[in-house]
Amino acid sequence: MSYDGTQLNWTTGKRTSKHPFSAASKEALQIMLYARAIAGSPEAARFLTPDKPSAAPGFAASILEKKLQTYLRFNATYPGFGGFLPWMTTSSNDVEPTPDWVNRVPALDNGELLWAVYACIQALQKTCKPSSVNLAKGWQQWFDYAKSTAVPVFYAGSGRVCAVAKINDQSLPVTSAGQAYQCEGTNYLDDPYEGELFTHFVNLFSNLSANDKAELWKVKRKKLVSVEYNMGGVGPITVEQGYWFSSHEPWKVLEMPYYDVDIVRRLYHNAERARTCNSLVTKVPGLFASVNNSTDPKTDSIIGYISPAGIPSIASQKEQYHDVITPYGAWPAIMFDKSVGLAWWRNMVVAKKMQNPYGSTESTRVDGGLVSALVTWDSKITTVVALLGGVGDLVRDKLKQDGKYNEFISITEASFARCSSKLRYREYSRVFRGLKGEHIQLCLPKEAVPDAGLDDFTLCRG
């Protein structure tokens, strides 16, 4: 099982305290990486087993075998989760919910995990090796079980999906007499960002009625909003309004073949025009994303986590924190232009203490005064998976095999009504038709993170 990450010695850069917890989202990044290795990516092999790239597929499969058994054991111990994962401790022989996630489970992170597993099943099946095909069958059974439990655990009716489901008793099976589920508060998974992965899962694979499935998308529509970026002489650029407009939000394009839909691909390309040019015109030496704040060198502790980091002018949430930038903020740009995306990535990692023995460091202050002496899955492997192209191609192939691809496309863009030539607009084509700003180039960095007197990690000097 994954760990969230590990802290680094402030002086040397050597790993010190592992974060003994993880979540379905970290598992998703790990499994996406393994899916690419199993599918034969030489870059994934170089990352996983650099001394022997040919060993990467077997290495990844061996971990997936053990991981599957751990998932099944967790579900046998805590059947109330319905196969889904809470935030959990992963530092002992058996996984268990962290104290604040007892009898609680999130939908968003599990949506990310489900599609990563789906991609991995496809990669395993394509090898045609008996051991891999058997492993794929095991993961398919886990995935199929989630199909049967998603609605009772997370669906609140009238198209509403619980952002967090409260469980009456995590030790009782989903269908037992004493079991019950309800949404925690009034927070629903109705965003058009990474939370949409779970909505697609429920729509494509659950036993909800056609009316309920239609309601899933109606509930979400008020948050799919067209706005324009226009600052410092750059713009107007039509984009999808973000929550923070953090680089964390477009995660869904790593996993599902959204870029098969022309309007989505063009719209998200526009998002990277806005993201890169915003940092240029505001003279920021990097990109913003939700990330861990800096380390306090006196206490060797992380100051906290920064969620509100993005671009306020094109976000629904205006109060944000812009003192910290992070290399993984470049991954969405990398999906469109590796040269530009990696130029921004490099602009951050050449700053003091932003390289460590394990690669890029979590984040740096814009003024160069502190860094987050930490490495995590979110701040590192999102970039790696983006460089590998995500897993949308694997998901596309399996959706076609399962007869679900056309439905995904028609929901996302548009389709023709049955028995009629009339075009029926669906989610993105309903809101976005003509896009402004597509002639604007992605912007390159001009500012550097200042040298504020920090010393590089001693294990990296030279």
C-alpha positions as CSV (number, residue, x, y, z in Angstrom):
1,M,0.0,0.0,0.0
2,S,1.1,3.6,-0.7
3,Y,2.2,6.1,1.9
4,D,1.1,9.7,1.5
5,G,4.8,10.6,1.4
6,T,7.9,11.1,3.5
7,Q,9.4,14.2,5.1
8,L,13.0,15.1,4.4
9,N,15.9,16.1,6.7
10,W,16.1,19.9,6.4
11,T,19.9,19.8,6.0
12,T,20.7,16.6,4.1
13,G,17.5,15.9,2.2
14,K,17.5,12.3,3.4
15,R,14.0,10.8,4.1
16,T,13.0,10.9,7.7
17,S,9.4,10.3,8.8
18,K,7.0,8.6,6.5
19,H,3.4,9.8,6.5
20,P,1.8,6.6,7.8
21,F,-1.5,7.3,6.1
22,S,-2.8,7.2,2.5
23,A,-6.1,7.5,0.6
24,A,-7.7,6.1,-2.5
25,S,-6.3,9.1,-4.5
26,K,-2.7,8.1,-3.7
27,E,-3.5,4.5,-4.6
28,A,-4.9,5.7,-7.9
29,L,-1.6,7.4,-8.8
30,Q,0.4,4.3,-7.9
31,I,-1.9,2.1,-9.9
32,M,-1.8,4.4,-13.0
33,L,2.0,4.2,-12.9
34,Y,1.9,0.4,-12.7
35,A,-0.7,0.2,-15.5
36,R,1.7,2.1,-17.8
37,A,4.6,-0.1,-16.9
38,I,2.5,-3.3,-17.5
39,A,1.4,-1.8,-20.9
40,G,5.0,-1.6,-21.9
41,S,6.0,2.0,-21.4
42,P,9.8,2.3,-21.5
43,E,9.5,5.6,-19.5
44,A,7.5,3.9,-16.8
45,A,10.0,1.1,-16.7
46,R,12.9,3.6,-16.4
47,F,11.1,5.2,-13.4
48,L,10.2,2.0,-11.6
49,T,13.2,-0.3,-12.2
50,P,16.0,1.9,-13.7
51,D,18.7,-0.8,-13.3
52,K,16.6,-3.4,-15.1
53,P,13.8,-1.9,-17.2
54,S,12.7,-5.3,-18.5
55,A,11.7,-6.2,-14.9
56,A,9.2,-3.3,-14.6
57,P,6.0,-5.2,-15.7
58,G,6.7,-8.1,-13.4
59,F,7.6,-5.7,-10.6
60,A,4.4,-3.8,-11.0
61,A,2.3,-7.0,-11.2
62,S,3.8,-8.4,-8.1
63,I,2.8,-5.3,-6.1
64,L,-0.7,-5.3,-7.6
65,E,-1.2,-8.9,-6.6
66,K,-0.3,-8.1,-3.0
67,K,-2.4,-4.9,-3.1
68,L,-5.5,-6.8,-4.3
69,Q,-5.2,-9.2,-1.4
70,T,-4.9,-6.2,1.0
71,Y,-8.0,-4.6,-0.5
72,L,-10.0,-7.8,-0.1
73,R,-8.8,-8.3,3.5
74,F,-9.7,-4.7,4.3
75,N,-13.2,-5.3,2.9
76,A,-13.6,-8.5,4.8
77,T,-12.7,-6.7,8.0
78,Y,-14.7,-3.5,7.3
79,P,-17.5,-4.6,4.9
80,G,-19.5,-1.5,5.6
81,F,-17.2,0.5,3.3
82,G,-18.6,-1.5,0.3
83,G,-15.1,-2.1,-1.1
84,F,-14.3,1.6,-1.1
85,L,-11.4,3.1,0.8
86,P,-11.4,5.8,3.5
87,W,-8.3,7.7,4.5
88,M,-6.3,4.9,6.1
89,T,-3.2,4.0,8.0
90,T,-0.9,1.9,5.9
91,S,2.1,1.5,8.3
92,S,1.1,-1.9,9.8
93,N,0.3,-5.3,8.5
94,D,-3.3,-4.5,8.1
95,V,-4.9,-1.4,6.7
96,E,-7.4,0.4,8.9
97,P,-9.3,3.7,8.8
98,T,-7.6,6.7,10.3
99,P,-9.3,7.9,13.5
100,D,-11.1,10.8,11.7
101,W,-12.4,8.4,8.9
102,V,-14.0,5.8,11.1
103,N,-17.5,5.1,9.7
104,R,-16.9,7.7,6.9
105,V,-15.8,7.3,3.2
106,P,-15.2,9.9,0.4
107,A,-16.6,9.5,-3.1
108,L,-14.1,11.8,-4.9
109,D,-10.9,9.8,-4.1
110,N,-12.6,6.5,-4.8
111,G,-13.7,7.8,-8.2
112,E,-10.0,8.4,-9.0
113,L,-9.2,4.9,-7.8
114,L,-11.9,3.1,-9.7
115,W,-10.8,4.4,-13.1
116,A,-7.1,3.7,-12.3
117,V,-8.1,0.1,-11.6
118,Y,-10.2,0.0,-14.8
119,A,-7.1,1.1,-16.8
120,C,-4.9,-1.4,-15.0
121,I,-7.3,-4.3,-15.8
122,Q,-7.1,-3.4,-19.5
123,A,-3.3,-3.3,-19.3
124,L,-3.1,-6.7,-17.6
125,Q,-5.6,-8.2,-20.1
126,K,-3.6,-6.9,-23.1
127,T,-0.5,-8.8,-22.1
128,C,-2.2,-12.1,-22.8
129,K,0.0,-13.7,-20.1
130,P,-2.0,-16.2,-18.0
131,S,-0.8,-14.8,-14.7
132,S,-1.6,-11.3,-15.8
133,V,-5.0,-12.3,-17.1
134,N,-5.8,-14.0,-13.8
135,L,-4.7,-10.9,-11.9
136,A,-7.0,-8.9,-14.2
137,K,-9.9,-11.1,-13.3
138,G,-9.3,-10.6,-9.6
139,W,-9.3,-6.8,-10.0
140,Q,-12.4,-7.0,-12.2
141,Q,-14.2,-8.8,-9.4
142,W,-13.2,-6.0,-7.0
143,F,-14.4,-3.4,-9.6
144,D,-17.7,-5.3,-10.2
145,Y,-18.4,-5.4,-6.4
146,A,-18.0,-1.6,-6.4
147,K,-20.6,-1.4,-9.1
148,S,-23.1,-3.1,-6.8
149,T,-22.3,-1.0,-3.7
150,A,-21.8,2.5,-5.1
151,V,-25.5,3.4,-5.1
152,P,-26.4,2.1,-1.6
153,V,-23.3,3.7,-0.1
154,F,-23.2,7.1,-1.9
155,Y,-26.5,7.8,-3.7
156,A,-28.9,10.1,-1.9
157,G,-31.6,10.3,-4.6
158,S,-32.7,13.0,-7.0
159,G,-29.3,12.9,-8.7
160,R,-27.3,13.7,-5.6
161,V,-24.1,11.8,-4.8
162,C,-22.7,12.2,-1.3
163,A,-19.3,13.8,-1.2
164,V,-18.7,11.9,2.1
165,A,-21.0,9.1,3.1
166,K,-21.5,8.4,6.8
167,I,-21.7,4.7,7.7
168,N,-23.9,3.4,10.5
169,D,-21.4,0.6,11.3
170,Q,-18.3,-0.1,9.2
171,S,-18.1,-3.7,10.5
172,L,-21.5,-4.6,9.1
173,P,-22.1,-5.6,5.4
174,V,-23.7,-3.1,3.1
175,T,-27.0,-5.1,2.9
176,S,-27.3,-6.1,6.5
177,A,-30.3,-5.2,8.6
178,G,-28.4,-2.8,10.9
179,Q,-26.6,-1.0,8.2
180,A,-27.5,2.5,6.9
181,Y,-25.8,5.3,4.9
182,Q,-26.4,9.1,4.7
183,C,-24.6,12.1,3.3
184,E,-22.4,14.0,5.7
185,G,-24.1,17.4,5.8
186,T,-25.3,18.9,2.5
187,N,-22.1,18.5,0.6
188,Y,-22.7,16.7,-2.7
189,L,-20.3,15.5,-5.4
190,D,-21.7,17.9,-8.0
191,D,-18.4,19.5,-9.4
192,P,-17.2,19.3,-13.0
193,Y,-13.7,18.6,-11.9
194,E,-12.1,15.5,-10.5
195,G,-15.3,14.5,-8.7
196,E,-16.9,13.9,-12.0
197,L,-15.0,10.6,-12.3
198,F,-17.3,9.1,-9.7
199,T,-20.3,10.4,-11.4
200,H,-19.3,8.7,-14.7
201,F,-18.7,5.5,-12.8
202,V,-22.2,5.6,-11.3
203,N,-23.8,6.6,-14.6
204,L,-22.0,3.9,-16.7
205,F,-22.0,1.0,-14.3
206,S,-24.7,1.2,-11.6
207,N,-28.3,-0.1,-11.7
208,L,-29.8,3.4,-11.3
209,S,-32.9,4.1,-13.5
210,A,-32.5,6.1,-16.7
211,N,-34.3,9.0,-14.9
212,D,-31.9,9.0,-12.0
213,K,-28.9,8.9,-14.3
214,A,-30.2,11.9,-16.1
215,E,-30.7,13.7,-12.8
216,L,-27.0,13.0,-12.0
217,W,-26.0,15.5,-14.7
218,K,-28.8,18.0,-14.1
219,V,-27.6,18.4,-10.5
220,K,-24.1,19.2,-11.7
221,R,-25.0,21.8,-14.4
222,K,-25.0,24.9,-12.2
223,K,-21.2,24.5,-11.6
224,L,-20.2,24.0,-15.2
225,V,-19.7,27.7,-16.0
226,S,-18.0,29.6,-18.8
227,V,-15.8,32.5,-17.8
228,E,-13.1,34.5,-19.5
229,Y,-9.5,35.2,-18.4
230,N,-8.4,38.7,-19.2
231,M,-5.4,40.2,-17.4
232,G,-2.2,42.1,-18.2
233,G,-3.1,42.4,-21.9
234,V,-3.6,38.6,-22.2
235,G,-7.1,37.5,-23.2
236,P,-9.9,37.1,-23.4
237,I,-9.5,33.3,-23.0
238,T,-12.6,31.2,-22.5
239,V,-12.2,28.7,-19.7
240,E,-14.2,26.5,-17.5
241,Q,-14.6,28.3,-14.2
242,G,-12.5,26.5,-11.5
243,Y,-13.2,26.1,-7.8
244,W,-9.7,27.5,-7.0
245,F,-8.4,26.9,-10.6
246,S,-5.8,24.8,-8.9
247,S,-3.8,22.3,-11.1
248,H,-5.2,19.6,-8.9
249,E,-8.7,20.1,-10.3
250,P,-8.3,18.7,-13.9
251,W,-7.2,15.3,-12.6
252,K,-10.1,13.6,-14.5
253,V,-8.3,14.1,-17.8
254,L,-5.4,11.8,-16.6
255,E,-7.9,8.9,-16.4
256,M,-10.7,9.2,-18.8
257,P,-10.5,10.0,-22.6
258,Y,-11.9,13.5,-22.2
259,Y,-9.6,14.8,-24.9
260,D,-11.4,12.6,-27.5
261,V,-14.1,15.3,-27.2
262,D,-13.0,18.2,-29.3
263,I,-14.6,21.0,-27.3
264,V,-13.1,19.6,-24.0
265,R,-9.6,19.3,-25.4
266,R,-9.7,22.9,-26.8
267,L,-11.3,24.2,-23.6
268,Y,-8.6,22.6,-21.4
269,H,-5.9,23.8,-23.7
270,N,-7.3,27.3,-23.1
271,A,-7.0,26.6,-19.4
272,E,-3.3,26.1,-19.7
273,R,-3.0,29.3,-21.8
274,A,-4.6,31.1,-18.8
275,R,-2.6,29.2,-16.2
276,T,0.8,29.8,-17.7
277,C,0.1,33.4,-18.8
278,N,-1.3,34.3,-15.5
279,S,2.0,33.5,-13.8
280,L,3.8,35.4,-16.5
281,V,1.8,38.6,-16.2
282,T,1.7,38.5,-12.4
283,K,5.4,37.9,-12.3
284,V,5.2,34.7,-10.4
285,P,8.0,32.2,-11.0
286,G,5.9,29.1,-10.9
287,L,2.4,27.6,-10.9
288,F,-0.3,27.2,-8.3
289,A,-1.9,24.1,-7.0
290,S,-3.3,22.7,-3.7
291,V,-0.2,21.5,-1.9
292,N,1.6,21.2,1.4
293,N,2.9,24.4,2.9
294,S,6.5,25.0,3.9
295,T,8.5,23.2,6.6
296,D,9.2,25.0,9.9
297,P,13.0,24.3,10.2
298,K,12.8,24.8,14.0
299,T,10.2,22.1,14.6
300,D,10.7,20.0,11.4
301,S,7.0,20.1,10.9
302,I,4.8,21.0,7.9
303,I,3.1,24.3,8.6
304,G,-0.2,23.0,7.0
305,Y,-1.9,22.2,3.8
306,I,-2.9,24.9,1.3
307,S,-6.1,24.2,-0.6
308,P,-7.0,27.7,-1.9
309,A,-4.2,28.1,-4.5
310,G,-5.2,29.0,-8.1
311,I,-6.4,32.0,-10.2
312,P,-9.1,34.0,-8.4
313,S,-10.3,35.8,-11.5
314,I,-11.5,32.6,-13.1
315,A,-12.5,30.7,-10.0
316,S,-15.6,30.6,-7.9
317,Q,-13.6,30.9,-4.7
318,K,-11.8,34.3,-4.6
319,E,-10.0,34.2,-1.2
320,Q,-6.7,32.4,-2.0
321,Y,-3.2,32.0,-0.8
322,H,-0.4,32.8,-3.3
323,D,2.8,32.6,-1.4
324,V,3.6,29.0,-2.4
325,I,4.2,27.4,-5.8
326,T,4.7,23.7,-6.7
327,P,6.3,21.8,-9.6
328,Y,3.3,19.6,-10.0
329,G,1.3,22.7,-11.0
330,A,2.8,22.1,-14.4
331,W,1.4,18.7,-15.2
332,P,-1.8,19.9,-17.0
333,A,0.4,22.0,-19.3
334,I,2.7,19.0,-19.9
335,M,-0.4,17.1,-21.3
336,F,-0.5,19.7,-24.1
337,D,3.1,20.8,-24.6
338,K,5.9,19.0,-22.8
339,S,8.4,21.7,-23.7
340,V,6.4,24.5,-22.1
341,G,5.2,22.4,-19.2
342,L,8.7,21.2,-18.3
343,A,10.1,24.7,-18.7
344,W,7.7,25.8,-15.9
345,W,8.6,22.6,-13.9
346,R,12.3,23.3,-14.3
347,N,11.9,27.0,-13.3
348,M,10.7,25.8,-9.9
349,V,13.1,22.8,-9.3
350,V,16.2,24.9,-9.9
351,A,15.4,27.0,-6.9
352,K,17.3,26.3,-3.6
353,K,16.3,23.0,-1.9
354,M,13.8,22.2,-4.7
355,Q,15.8,19.0,-5.7
356,N,16.4,16.2,-3.2
357,P,17.8,12.7,-3.5
358,Y,14.3,11.5,-4.6
359,G,13.7,14.1,-7.2
360,S,11.6,17.2,-7.0
361,T,10.7,18.8,-3.6
362,E,7.0,19.4,-2.7
363,S,6.8,23.2,-2.9
364,T,8.7,26.5,-2.5
365,R,7.7,29.9,-1.3
366,V,7.5,32.5,-4.1
367,D,10.1,34.6,-2.3
368,G,12.5,31.6,-1.9
369,G,12.5,31.9,1.9
370,L,11.3,28.3,2.7
371,V,10.4,25.0,1.0
372,S,8.3,22.1,2.0
373,A,10.9,19.5,2.8
374,L,8.7,16.7,1.8
375,V,7.9,14.4,-1.2
376,T,4.3,13.1,-1.8
377,W,2.4,11.1,-4.4
378,D,0.3,14.2,-5.3
379,S,3.3,16.5,-5.9
380,K,5.5,14.0,-7.8
381,I,3.6,11.2,-9.5
382,T,0.9,13.4,-11.1
383,T,3.8,14.9,-13.1
384,V,5.1,11.4,-13.9
385,V,1.7,10.1,-15.0
386,A,1.2,13.2,-17.2
387,L,4.6,12.6,-18.9
388,L,3.4,9.1,-19.6
389,G,0.2,10.5,-21.2
390,G,-2.2,9.4,-18.5
391,V,-4.2,6.3,-18.8
392,G,-7.1,7.6,-20.9
393,D,-6.1,5.4,-23.9
394,L,-6.4,2.2,-21.7
395,V,-9.7,3.4,-20.3
396,R,-10.9,4.2,-23.9
397,D,-10.1,0.7,-25.1
398,K,-11.9,-1.0,-22.2
399,L,-14.9,1.3,-22.4
400,K,-15.2,0.3,-26.1
401,Q,-15.0,-3.4,-25.1
402,D,-17.6,-2.9,-22.5
403,G,-19.9,-1.0,-24.8
404,K,-19.7,2.2,-22.7
405,Y,-17.6,4.5,-24.8
406,N,-20.3,6.0,-27.0
407,E,-22.3,6.9,-23.9
408,F,-19.3,8.6,-22.3
409,I,-18.8,10.7,-25.4
410,S,-22.5,11.6,-25.8
411,I,-22.8,12.7,-22.2
412,T,-19.7,14.8,-22.4
413,E,-20.3,16.5,-25.8
414,A,-23.4,15.9,-27.9
415,S,-25.5,13.2,-29.6
416,F,-28.3,13.0,-32.1
417,A,-31.7,12.2,-30.6
418,R,-33.0,8.8,-31.5
419,C,-35.4,8.7,-34.5
420,S,-34.5,12.3,-35.3
421,S,-31.7,14.3,-36.9
422,K,-31.9,17.0,-34.1
423,L,-28.7,17.5,-32.3
424,R,-29.1,17.1,-28.5
425,Y,-26.5,19.2,-26.6
426,R,-25.1,17.6,-23.5
427,E,-22.8,18.8,-20.8
428,Y,-19.9,20.6,-22.4
429,S,-21.4,21.6,-25.8
430,R,-24.4,22.9,-23.9
431,V,-22.2,25.6,-22.2
432,F,-19.2,26.0,-24.5
433,R,-19.5,26.5,-28.3
434,G,-17.3,29.4,-29.5
435,L,-14.1,29.7,-27.5
436,K,-12.1,32.9,-27.3
437,G,-8.3,33.0,-27.1
438,E,-7.3,29.8,-29.0
439,H,-4.8,31.8,-31.0
440,I,-2.8,32.7,-27.8
441,Q,0.4,30.7,-27.2
442,L,1.2,29.0,-23.9
443,C,3.4,31.4,-21.9
444,L,6.9,30.7,-20.8
445,P,8.4,31.8,-17.4
446,K,10.5,34.9,-17.1
447,E,10.9,35.3,-13.3
448,A,13.1,33.2,-11.2
449,V,12.6,32.1,-7.6
450,P,14.9,34.4,-5.6
451,D,17.9,33.1,-3.7
452,A,16.9,34.0,-0.2
453,G,19.9,32.4,1.5
454,L,18.7,28.8,1.8
455,D,21.3,26.0,1.4
456,D,20.7,23.2,-1.0
457,F,20.3,19.7,0.6
458,T,23.8,18.5,1.3
459,L,23.2,15.1,-0.4
460,C,22.4,17.1,-3.7
461,R,25.4,19.4,-3.8
462,G,27.5,19.0,-7.0
